[in-house]
């Protein structure tokens, strides 16, 4: 599946994207706030494409101007979402593209896809304490605060954090 917005193409990841992925995912500021370690090599990025980014509904976030990935956006069910009619939204983008509204743009299209095409009823989204950029994306998209969990173990980083969870229902999305 390929999704488009005004400035972006959301498409499946492919192995040829490993160098572009490494270019942005190797920045420690990018992954740490989201709970994962910076990529250490192009081979490491290729392994992430083959394992993590090969999951259904996981998209390379690409500028229309050149089609190269600058981040990722997608859905999963491994943390908060537990039923067949809900997903958890996850996203990140390379540091040179922060503050341009690209993640909200991509995520808005993904939410449309989830509610209209996939029949989802609820989309969850979470951020760790201090990740105000991610919280702001959620607020722009219409998510509302649901709960906070203290002492979350972040296995990829080997530390505990405080997590904040937000929710967007199909009914609330329709009102936006």
MDTraj code that builds the backbone (N, CA, C; nanometers):
import mdtraj as md
import numpy as np

residues = "UNK UNK UNK UNK UNK UNK UNK UNK UNK UNK UNK UNK UNK UNK UNK UNK UNK UNK UNK UNK UNK UNK UNK UNK UNK UNK UNK UNK UNK UNK UNK UNK UNK UNK UNK UNK UNK UNK UNK UNK UNK UNK UNK UNK UNK UNK UNK UNK UNK UNK UNK UNK UNK UNK UNK UNK UNK UNK UNK UNK UNK UNK UNK UNK UNK UNK UNK UNK UNK UNK UNK UNK UNK UNK UNK UNK UNK UNK UNK UNK UNK UNK UNK UNK UNK UNK UNK UNK UNK UNK UNK UNK UNK UNK UNK UNK UNK UNK UNK UNK UNK UNK UNK UNK UNK UNK UNK UNK UNK UNK UNK UNK UNK UNK UNK UNK UNK UNK UNK UNK UNK UNK UNK UNK UNK UNK UNK UNK UNK UNK UNK UNK UNK UNK UNK UNK UNK UNK UNK UNK UNK UNK UNK UNK UNK UNK UNK UNK UNK UNK UNK UNK UNK UNK UNK UNK UNK UNK UNK UNK UNK UNK UNK UNK UNK UNK UNK UNK UNK UNK UNK UNK UNK UNK UNK UNK".split()
xyz = np.array([
    [0.0847, -0.1181, 0.0000],
    [0.0000, 0.0000, 0.0000],
    [0.0889, 0.1239, 0.0000],
    [0.0520, 0.2187, -0.0813],
    [0.1205, 0.3479, -0.0859],
    [0.0170, 0.4556, -0.0569],
    [0.0508, 0.5436, 0.0366],
    [-0.0360, 0.6550, 0.0738],
    [0.0354, 0.7847, 0.0389],
    [-0.0410, 0.8879, 0.0044],
    [0.0191, 1.0153, -0.0324],
    [-0.0463, 1.1303, 0.0415],
    [0.0332, 1.2338, 0.0654],
    [-0.0155, 1.3598, 0.1194],
    [0.0341, 1.4695, 0.0250],
    [0.0150, 1.5919, 0.0636],
    [0.0600, 1.7031, -0.0197],
    [0.2102, 1.6968, -0.0476],
    [0.2898, 1.6681, 0.0581],
    [0.4354, 1.6702, 0.0443],
    [0.5028, 1.5337, 0.0539],
    [0.4261, 1.4298, 0.0882],
    [0.4882, 1.3025, 0.1250],
    [0.4304, 1.1831, 0.0509],
    [0.5140, 1.0809, 0.0445],
    [0.4717, 0.9478, 0.0033],
    [0.5013, 0.8561, 0.1214],
    [0.4039, 0.7762, 0.1593],
    [0.4216, 0.6745, 0.2624],
    [0.4169, 0.5407, 0.1910],
    [0.5266, 0.4680, 0.1983],
    [0.5379, 0.3425, 0.1234],
    [0.6084, 0.2390, 0.2090],
    [0.5970, 0.1111, 0.1707],
    [0.6702, 0.0088, 0.2457],
    [0.8218, 0.0311, 0.2373],
    [0.8903, -0.0076, 0.3432],
    [1.0362, -0.0032, 0.3435],
    [1.0906, -0.1120, 0.2527],
    [1.2062, -0.0869, 0.1908],
    [1.2749, -0.1887, 0.1120],
    [1.4226, -0.1896, 0.1506],
    [1.4896, -0.2972, 0.1216],
    [1.6288, -0.3130, 0.1628],
    [1.7185, -0.2031, 0.1073],
    [1.6840, -0.1499, -0.0088],
    [1.7633, -0.0431, -0.0697],
    [1.7579, 0.0870, 0.0117],
    [1.6695, 0.0947, 0.1100],
    [1.6569, 0.2135, 0.1941],
    [1.7560, 0.2157, 0.3104],
    [1.8375, 0.1117, 0.3254],
    [1.9228, 0.0990, 0.4446],
    [2.0166, 0.2186, 0.4635],
    [2.0797, 0.2672, 0.3592],
    [2.1722, 0.3801, 0.3743],
    [2.0991, 0.5073, 0.4172],
    [1.9820, 0.5321, 0.3572],
    [1.9052, 0.6505, 0.3953],
    [1.8544, 0.6377, 0.5387],
    [1.8120, 0.5184, 0.5767],
    [1.7685, 0.4955, 0.7141],
    [1.8824, 0.5234, 0.8112],
    [1.9985, 0.4686, 0.7820],
    [2.1146, 0.4889, 0.8698],
    [2.1491, 0.6369, 0.8837],
    [2.1384, 0.7103, 0.7748],
    [2.1714, 0.8534, 0.7748],
    [2.0979, 0.9287, 0.8856],
    [1.9704, 0.8942, 0.9091],
    [1.8906, 0.9652, 1.0092],
    [1.8787, 0.8895, 1.1414],
    [1.8717, 0.7575, 1.1356],
    [1.8532, 0.6779, 1.2578],
    [1.9827, 0.6610, 1.3373],
    [2.0941, 0.7020, 1.2818],
    [2.2212, 0.6943, 1.3556],
    [2.2399, 0.8149, 1.4479],
    [2.1546, 0.9136, 1.4372],
    [2.1613, 1.0316, 1.5245],
    [2.1038, 0.9936, 1.6610],
    [2.1826, 1.0002, 1.7684],
    [2.1316, 0.9585, 1.8999],
    [2.0131, 1.0419, 1.9489],
    [1.9980, 1.1642, 1.9022],
    [1.8847, 1.2463, 1.9438],
    [1.7527, 1.1951, 1.8872],
    [1.7575, 1.1245, 1.7772],
    [1.6349, 1.0786, 1.7118],
    [1.5746, 0.9596, 1.7863],
    [1.6500, 0.8555, 1.8059],
    [1.5956, 0.7338, 1.8662],
    [1.5769, 0.7389, 2.0162],
    [1.6672, 0.8064, 2.0851],
    [1.6632, 0.8038, 2.2307],
    [1.5296, 0.8524, 2.2857],
    [1.4773, 0.9618, 2.2314],
    [1.3508, 1.0149, 2.2817],
    [1.2346, 0.9195, 2.2565],
    [1.2484, 0.8336, 2.1547],
    [1.1441, 0.7366, 2.1226],
    [1.1676, 0.6004, 2.1892],
    [1.2819, 0.5837, 2.2533],
    [1.3064, 0.4602, 2.3267],
    [1.3890, 0.3558, 2.2555],
    [1.4655, 0.3967, 2.1548],
    [1.5531, 0.3009, 2.0870],
    [1.6916, 0.3613, 2.0657],
    [1.7879, 0.2714, 2.0501],
    [1.9269, 0.3115, 2.0330],
    [1.9547, 0.3580, 1.8911],
    [2.0491, 0.4495, 1.8784],
    [2.0933, 0.4940, 1.7460],
    [2.1483, 0.3749, 1.6683],
    [2.1203, 0.3729, 1.5394],
    [2.1733, 0.2661, 1.4544],
    [2.3246, 0.2813, 1.4457],
    [2.3942, 0.1692, 1.4449],
    [2.5402, 0.1697, 1.4511],
    [2.6074, 0.1482, 1.3158],
    [2.5317, 0.1045, 1.2161],
    [2.5888, 0.0786, 1.0833],
    [2.4760, 0.0646, 0.9817],
    [2.5117, 0.0683, 0.8551],
    [2.4136, 0.0439, 0.7500],
    [2.3580, -0.0980, 0.7643],
    [2.4424, -0.1919, 0.8050],
    [2.3976, -0.3298, 0.8251],
    [2.2936, -0.3368, 0.9370],
    [2.3149, -0.2600, 1.0436],
    [2.2182, -0.2525, 1.1532],
    [2.0848, -0.1986, 1.1010],
    [2.0894, -0.0946, 1.0198],
    [1.9674, -0.0382, 0.9611],
    [1.8988, -0.1394, 0.8696],
    [1.9762, -0.2136, 0.7924],
    [1.9197, -0.3171, 0.7054],
    [1.8478, -0.4232, 0.7883],
    [1.9059, -0.4627, 0.8995],
    [1.8413, -0.5610, 0.9875],
    [1.7102, -0.5071, 1.0435],
    [1.7054, -0.3791, 1.0777],
    [1.5819, -0.3169, 1.1267],
    [1.4762, -0.3172, 1.0157],
    [1.5158, -0.2898, 0.8928],
    [1.4219, -0.2956, 0.7800],
    [1.3665, -0.4366, 0.7660],
    [1.4526, -0.5361, 0.7765],
    [1.4113, -0.6757, 0.7591],
    [1.3234, -0.7273, 0.8731],
    [1.3400, -0.6735, 0.9909],
    [1.2661, -0.7253, 1.1068],
    [1.1550, -0.6305, 1.1508],
    [1.1907, -0.5164, 1.2039],
    [1.0931, -0.4229, 1.2598],
    [1.0086, -0.3562, 1.1513],
    [1.0732, -0.3022, 1.0499],
    [1.0018, -0.2242, 0.9482],
    [0.9332, -0.3096, 0.8422],
    [0.9465, -0.4402, 0.8503],
    [0.8760, -0.5293, 0.7581],
    [0.7353, -0.5610, 0.8075],
    [0.7003, -0.5133, 0.9267],
    [0.5676, -0.5397, 0.9834],
    [0.4593, -0.4716, 0.9000],
    [0.3409, -0.5303, 0.8961],
    [0.2307, -0.4669, 0.8236],
    [0.2022, -0.3267, 0.8782],
    [0.1594, -0.2383, 0.7912],
    [0.1216, -0.1010, 0.8270],
    [0.2375, -0.0189, 0.8826],
    [0.3598, -0.0505, 0.8395],
    [0.4790, 0.0271, 0.8730],
    [0.5299, 0.0901, 0.7439],
    [0.5454, 0.2207, 0.7445],
    [0.5746, 0.2939, 0.6216],
    [0.7005, 0.3786, 0.6318],
    [0.7739, 0.3832, 0.5218],
    [0.8824, 0.4794, 0.5063],
    [0.8169, 0.6135, 0.4760],
    [0.8558, 0.7145, 0.5495],
    [0.8045, 0.8498, 0.5313],
    [0.9009, 0.9188, 0.4346],
    [0.8537, 0.9457, 0.3128],
    [0.9418, 0.9963, 0.2063],
    [0.8905, 1.1292, 0.1514],
    [0.9842, 1.2175, 0.1234],
    [0.9485, 1.3415, 0.0547],
    [0.9139, 1.3083, -0.0900],
    [0.8106, 1.3721, -0.1426],
    [0.7741, 1.3503, -0.2825],
    [0.8851, 1.3953, -0.3762],
    [0.9624, 1.4939, -0.3340],
    [1.0649, 1.5515, -0.4211],
    [1.1709, 1.4510, -0.4643],
    [1.2054, 1.3545, -0.3772],
    [1.3081, 1.2574, -0.4172],
    [1.2738, 1.1123, -0.3829],
    [1.1657, 1.0887, -0.3092],
    [1.1225, 0.9526, -0.2777],
    [1.2075, 0.8798, -0.1758],
    [1.3022, 0.9493, -0.1135],
    [1.3909, 0.8834, -0.0172],
    [1.3338, 0.8953, 0.1240],
    [1.3480, 0.7881, 0.2041],
    [1.2947, 0.7923, 0.3401],
    [1.3711, 0.8882, 0.4308],
    [1.2926, 0.9635, 0.5084],
    [1.3490, 1.0567, 0.6066],
    [1.2969, 1.0258, 0.7467],
    [1.2154, 0.9223, 0.7570],
    [1.1578, 0.8823, 0.8840],
    [1.0660, 0.7638, 0.8631],
    [0.9900, 0.7328, 0.9666],
    [0.8988, 0.6192, 0.9600],
    [0.7719, 0.6506, 1.0371],
    [0.6628, 0.5943, 0.9905],
    [0.5345, 0.6083, 1.0580],
    [0.4601, 0.4763, 1.0396],
    [0.3895, 0.4348, 1.1428],
    [0.3173, 0.3097, 1.1275],
    [0.2367, 0.2732, 1.2499],
    [0.1703, 0.1596, 1.2384],
    [0.0861, 0.1067, 1.3445],
    [0.1425, -0.0243, 1.3959],
    [0.1169, -0.0513, 1.5239],
    [0.1507, -0.1805, 1.5820],
    [0.0571, -0.2090, 1.6977],
    [0.0658, -0.3307, 1.7498],
    [-0.0190, -0.3716, 1.8614],
    [0.0621, -0.4281, 1.9768],
    [0.1891, -0.4010, 1.9855],
    [0.2717, -0.4691, 2.0844],
    [0.2785, -0.4024, 2.2208],
    [0.2259, -0.2821, 2.2379],
    [0.2374, -0.2152, 2.3673],
    [0.1005, -0.1828, 2.4279],
    [0.0299, -0.0911, 2.3701],
    [-0.0940, -0.0404, 2.4282],
    [-0.2168, -0.1027, 2.3625],
    [-0.2205, -0.1023, 2.2315],
    [-0.3363, -0.1552, 2.1583],
    [-0.3426, -0.3070, 2.1746],
    [-0.4589, -0.3561, 2.2109],
    [-0.4708, -0.4993, 2.2398],
    [-0.5806, -0.5695, 2.1620],
    [-0.6778, -0.4957, 2.1064],
    [-0.7885, -0.5610, 2.0370],
    [-0.7770, -0.5405, 1.8861],
    [-0.8565, -0.6155, 1.8123],
    [-0.8494, -0.6124, 1.6667],
    [-0.8937, -0.4805, 1.6039],
    [-0.9667, -0.3986, 1.6803],
    [-1.0153, -0.2728, 1.6230],
    [-0.9377, -0.1511, 1.6741],
    [-0.8134, -0.1733, 1.7181],
    [-0.7304, -0.0620, 1.7634],
    [-0.5845, -0.0864, 1.7287],
    [-0.5141, 0.0225, 1.7117],
    [-0.3707, 0.0215, 1.6835],
    [-0.3025, 0.1227, 1.7746],
    [-0.1698, 0.1106, 1.7808],
    [-0.0882, 0.2153, 1.8401],
    [-0.0091, 0.2795, 1.7274],
    [-0.0108, 0.4114, 1.7232],
    [0.0621, 0.4881, 1.6226],
    [0.2032, 0.5159, 1.6729],
    [0.3008, 0.4943, 1.5873],
    [0.4385, 0.5282, 1.6184],
    [0.4995, 0.6053, 1.5022],
    [0.5939, 0.6921, 1.5334],
    [0.6562, 0.7731, 1.4281],
    [0.7891, 0.8279, 1.4759],
    [0.8731, 0.8606, 1.3808],
    [0.9969, 0.9355, 1.4045],
    [1.0380, 0.9973, 1.2715],
    [1.1200, 1.1003, 1.2805],
    [1.1677, 1.1656, 1.1585],
    [1.3095, 1.2163, 1.1834],
    [1.3899, 1.2198, 1.0788],
    [1.5273, 1.2676, 1.0888],
    [1.5337, 1.4112, 1.1375],
    [1.6352, 1.4391, 1.2157],
    [1.6496, 1.5701, 1.2803],
    [1.6458, 1.6886, 1.1834],
    [1.7032, 1.6786, 1.0612],
    [1.6964, 1.7945, 0.9711],
    [1.5537, 1.8330, 0.9325],
    [1.4575, 1.7457, 0.9596],
    [1.3194, 1.7688, 0.9181],
    [1.2271, 1.8027, 1.0351],
    [1.2834, 1.8138, 1.1553],
    [1.2043, 1.8502, 1.2725],
    [1.1433, 1.9887, 1.2528],
    [1.0225, 2.0050, 1.3034],
    [0.9579, 2.1357, 1.3044],
    [0.8960, 2.1791, 1.1732],
    [0.8870, 2.0895, 1.0754],
    [0.8296, 2.1256, 0.9451],
    [0.6871, 2.0761, 0.9262],
    [0.6318, 2.0110, 1.0280],
    [0.4946, 1.9607, 1.0186],
    [0.4790, 1.8349, 0.9362],
    [0.5891, 1.7680, 0.9068],
    [0.5815, 1.6484, 0.8231],
    [0.5247, 1.5275, 0.8971],
    [0.5594, 1.5105, 1.0248],
    [0.5051, 1.3968, 1.1004],
    [0.3546, 1.4117, 1.1208],
    [0.3040, 1.5295, 1.1589],
    [0.1580, 1.5418, 1.1665],
    [0.0891, 1.5180, 1.0310],
    [0.1519, 1.5628, 0.9245],
    [0.0947, 1.5417, 0.7908],
    [0.0874, 1.3935, 0.7571],
    [0.1966, 1.3219, 0.7792],
    [0.1988, 1.1779, 0.7518],
    [0.1029, 1.1034, 0.8432],
    [0.1031, 1.1391, 0.9701],
    [0.0193, 1.0697, 1.0678],
    [-0.1287, 1.0937, 1.0413],
    [-0.1641, 1.2129, 0.9976],
    [-0.3045, 1.2415, 0.9651],
    [-0.3534, 1.1507, 0.8536],
    [-0.2705, 1.1290, 0.7530],
    [-0.3090, 1.0382, 0.6443],
    [-0.3171, 0.8945, 0.6945],
    [-0.2268, 0.8564, 0.7820],
    [-0.2304, 0.7212, 0.8370],
    [-0.3553, 0.7010, 0.9231],
    [-0.3950, 0.8028, 0.9985],
    [-0.5180, 0.7933, 1.0774],
    [-0.6394, 0.7786, 0.9864],
    [-0.6430, 0.8558, 0.8784],
    [-0.7524, 0.8408, 0.7814],
    [-0.7588, 0.6985, 0.7313],
    [-0.6443, 0.6448, 0.6951],
    [-0.6345, 0.5071, 0.6459],
    [-0.6864, 0.4080, 0.7509],
    [-0.6470, 0.4277, 0.8756],
    [-0.6882, 0.3360, 0.9826],
    [-0.8394, 0.3386, 1.0033],
    [-0.8960, 0.4566, 1.0108],
    [-1.0387, 0.4677, 1.0398],
    [-1.1257, 0.4372, 0.9187],
    [-1.0866, 0.4841, 0.8004],
    [-1.1709, 0.4650, 0.6814],
    [-1.1460, 0.3330, 0.6098],
    [-1.0194, 0.2950, 0.5941],
    [-0.9879, 0.1763, 0.5144],
    [-0.9780, 0.0483, 0.5982],
    [-0.9264, 0.0611, 0.7191],
    [-0.9014, -0.0578, 0.8015],
    [-1.0077, -0.0817, 0.9076],
    [-1.0996, 0.0113, 0.9253],
    [-1.2097, -0.0074, 1.0192],
    [-1.1716, -0.0029, 1.1664],
    [-1.0654, 0.0696, 1.1990],
    [-1.0248, 0.0798, 1.3391],
    [-1.1223, 0.1698, 1.4159],
    [-1.1366, 0.1420, 1.5469],
    [-1.2240, 0.2216, 1.6334],
    [-1.1445, 0.3167, 1.7220],
    [-1.0206, 0.2772, 1.7567],
    [-0.9368, 0.3575, 1.8464],
    [-0.7916, 0.3486, 1.8022],
    [-0.7232, 0.4622, 1.8154],
    [-0.5791, 0.4658, 1.7918],
    [-0.5150, 0.5237, 1.9179],
    [-0.4200, 0.4517, 1.9707],
    [-0.3438, 0.4945, 2.0882],
    [-0.2115, 0.5535, 2.0428],
    [-0.1551, 0.6388, 2.1232],
    [-0.0234, 0.6925, 2.0945],
    [0.0405, 0.7311, 2.2276],
    [0.1687, 0.7053, 2.2423],
    [0.2349, 0.7358, 2.3681],
    [0.3653, 0.8094, 2.3476],
    [0.4079, 0.8767, 2.4533],
    [0.5380, 0.9431, 2.4511],
    [0.5983, 0.9358, 2.5902],
    [0.7280, 0.9389, 2.5943],
    [0.7982, 0.9383, 2.7217],
    [0.8086, 1.0798, 2.7761],
    [0.8174, 1.0870, 2.9082],
    [0.8334, 1.2150, 2.9770],
    [0.9446, 1.2958, 2.9103],
    [0.9191, 1.4204, 2.8836],
    [1.0191, 1.5086, 2.8249],
    [1.0158, 1.5168, 2.6733],
    [0.9462, 1.4260, 2.6065],
    [0.9401, 1.4288, 2.4606],
    [0.8232, 1.5185, 2.4182],
    [0.8432, 1.6478, 2.4353],
    [0.7365, 1.7433, 2.4076],
    [0.7037, 1.7532, 2.2589],
    [0.8001, 1.7274, 2.1728],
    [0.7737, 1.7304, 2.0281],
    [0.6706, 1.6233, 1.9906],
    [0.6881, 1.5046, 2.0442],
    [0.5948, 1.3964, 2.0143],
    [0.4563, 1.4263, 2.0718],
    [0.4524, 1.4769, 2.1944],
    [0.3241, 1.5132, 2.2552],
    [0.2524, 1.6175, 2.1698],
    [0.3265, 1.7134, 2.1183],
    [0.2674, 1.8185, 2.0359],
    [0.2085, 1.7617, 1.9066],
    [0.2751, 1.6647, 1.8464],
    [0.2199, 1.5984, 1.7276],
    [0.0848, 1.5365, 1.7621],
    [0.0791, 1.4654, 1.8735],
    [-0.0459, 1.4007, 1.9146],
    [-0.1572, 1.5027, 1.9358],
    [-0.1248, 1.6122, 1.9993],
    [-0.2248, 1.7164, 2.0235],
    [-0.2751, 1.7755, 1.8916],
    [-0.1858, 1.7988, 1.7974],
    [-0.2255, 1.8519, 1.6660],
    [-0.3214, 1.7571, 1.5946],
    [-0.3029, 1.6271, 1.6173],
    [-0.3851, 1.5256, 1.5511],
    [-0.5177, 1.5011, 1.6215],
    [-0.5367, 1.5607, 1.7394],
    [-0.6629, 1.5442, 1.8108],
    [-0.6627, 1.4403, 1.9213],
    [-0.5478, 1.3798, 1.9496],
    [-0.5400, 1.2827, 2.0587],
    [-0.5645, 1.3540, 2.1918],
    [-0.6257, 1.2811, 2.2851],
    [-0.6495, 1.3347, 2.4188],
    [-0.5811, 1.2452, 2.5218],
    [-0.5365, 1.3084, 2.6291],
    [-0.4668, 1.2377, 2.7363],
    [-0.5544, 1.1262, 2.7938],
    [-0.4929, 1.0105, 2.8156],
    [-0.5639, 0.8966, 2.8734],
    [-0.5070, 0.8563, 3.0095],
    [-0.3754, 0.8331, 3.0156],
    [-0.3143, 0.7957, 3.1437],
    [-0.1622, 0.8067, 3.1385],
    [-0.1020, 0.8015, 3.2559],
    [0.0434, 0.8033, 3.2721],
    [0.0850, 0.6781, 3.3473],
    [0.1969, 0.6202, 3.3060],
    [0.2521, 0.5039, 3.3749],
    [0.3941, 0.5362, 3.4181],
    [0.4195, 0.5236, 3.5464],
    [0.5534, 0.5455, 3.6025],
    [0.6314, 0.4149, 3.5970],
    [0.7618, 0.4247, 3.5904],
    [0.8477, 0.3069, 3.6007],
    [0.8399, 0.2095, 3.4856],
    [0.8197, 0.2575, 3.3646],
    [0.8178, 0.1701, 3.2465],
    [0.9601, 0.1264, 3.2126],
    [0.9808, -0.0019, 3.1966],
    [1.1112, -0.0522, 3.1579],
    [1.1265, -0.0400, 3.0066],
    [1.2279, 0.0316, 2.9626],
    [1.2577, 0.0480, 2.8195],
    [1.3762, -0.0437, 2.7905],
    [1.3449, -0.1637, 2.7445],
    [1.4479, -0.2679, 2.7319],
    [1.5594, -0.2313, 2.6344],
    [1.5263, -0.1636, 2.5251],
    [1.6297, -0.1286, 2.4277],
    [1.7330, -0.0317, 2.4851],
    [1.6923, 0.0459, 2.5853],
    [1.7832, 0.1421, 2.6462],
    [1.8328, 0.0980, 2.7836],
    [1.7695, -0.0047, 2.8408],
    [1.8094, -0.0522, 2.9727],
    [1.7824, 0.0476, 3.0834],
    [1.6677, 0.1159, 3.0761],
    [1.6337, 0.2144, 3.1782],
    [1.4833, 0.2217, 3.1972],
    [1.4423, 0.2838, 3.3080],
    [1.3000, 0.3046, 3.3311],
    [1.2647, 0.4498, 3.2997],
    [1.1401, 0.4675, 3.2545],
    [1.0907, 0.5992, 3.2180],
    [0.9454, 0.6138, 3.2611],
    [0.8961, 0.7359, 3.2497],
    [0.7546, 0.7632, 3.2682],
    [0.6931, 0.7790, 3.1297],
    [0.5836, 0.7083, 3.1071],
    [0.5162, 0.7139, 2.9778],
    [0.3787, 0.7755, 2.9886],
    [0.3427, 0.8531, 2.8897],
    [0.2118, 0.9183, 2.8829],
    [0.1389, 0.8638, 2.7612],
    [0.0137, 0.8244, 2.7807],
    [-0.0647, 0.7617, 2.6749],
    [-0.1817, 0.8520, 2.6377],
    [-0.2008, 0.8658, 2.5069],
    [-0.3101, 0.9464, 2.4537],
    [-0.3945, 0.8606, 2.3601],
    [-0.5185, 0.9013, 2.3384],
    [-0.6139, 0.8214, 2.2624],
    [-0.6907, 0.9085, 2.1642],
    [-0.7184, 0.8525, 2.0472],
    [-0.8066, 0.9154, 1.9495],
    [-0.9069, 0.8098, 1.9051],
    [-1.0345, 0.8374, 1.9275],
    [-1.1385, 0.7446, 1.8824],
    [-1.1855, 0.7848, 1.7433],
    [-1.2477, 0.6916, 1.6753],
    [-1.3010, 0.7196, 1.5425],
    [-1.4042, 0.8321, 1.5499],
    [-1.4869, 0.8300, 1.6539],
    [-1.5897, 0.9334, 1.6699],
    [-1.5258, 1.0715, 1.6853],
    [-1.4219, 1.0824, 1.7684],
    [-1.3545, 1.2102, 1.7863],
    [-1.2816, 1.2536, 1.6595],
    [-1.2236, 1.1570, 1.5874],
    [-1.1548, 1.1885, 1.4620],
    [-1.2522, 1.2470, 1.3600],
    [-1.3727, 1.1915, 1.3540],
    [-1.4735, 1.2407, 1.2588],
    [-1.5110, 1.3861, 1.2868],
    [-1.5041, 1.4265, 1.4135],
    [-1.5421, 1.5627, 1.4528],
    [-1.4366, 1.6657, 1.4147],
    [-1.3144, 1.6194, 1.3900],
    [-1.2036, 1.7124, 1.3612],
    [-1.2171, 1.7742, 1.2223],
])
top = md.Topology()
chain = top.add_chain()
for i, resn in enumerate(residues, 1):
    res = top.add_residue(resn, chain, resSeq=i)
    for name in ("N", "CA", "C"):
        top.add_atom(name, md.element.get_by_symbol(name[0]), res)
traj = md.Trajectory(xyz[None], top)
